[in-house]
Amino acid sequence: MGWEFPWYYQHTLTHGNDDIQAHGFNHWLTSEGDPDFAQLVDTMQSTIKAKECLRVRADMTLYNSEGYRHSFHVDCREPHTVCIYYVNDSDGDTIILGDKNDHDIVRVTPKANRLLTFDGKHMHTGHSPVQHKNRILINANFH
């Protein structure tokens, strides 16, 4: 969260969403370029007993007075497990849709050091915060 971390502005945080409120910042993490995050990713991978890490990115959504809900999506089409590590306490819940219908929903509030895992086949999204300046998480996908 310090000034030295390189955040990159994105017009949309969810591929294909052109809403004016869908913007934010992210940073694709690699073991070579971001070695400080290697232990966190290793811990995620061992916690869920995954064989391979597909991708990891830091994600920051910004304050939005309307609590903008970003688009529902899956991170990739191949079978995977999603890990979301919340960096800070914030509002802007993560919402996960169930198998049966849009009413089968799980909501998770961002809390610093909380790790959320779920099957990547589930559509999910997050909200921009209305009570905090930002919502920061590390999103990783594993085989």
PyMOL commands that set and color helices and strands:
alter all, ss='L'
color gray80, all
select helices_A, chain A and resi 35-47
alter helices_A, ss='H'
color red, helices_A
select strands_A, chain A and resi 8-10+24-28+53-62+81-86+94-97+105-108+115-119+124-126+134-142
alter strands_A, ss='S'
color yellow, strands_A
deselect
rebuild
show_as cartoon
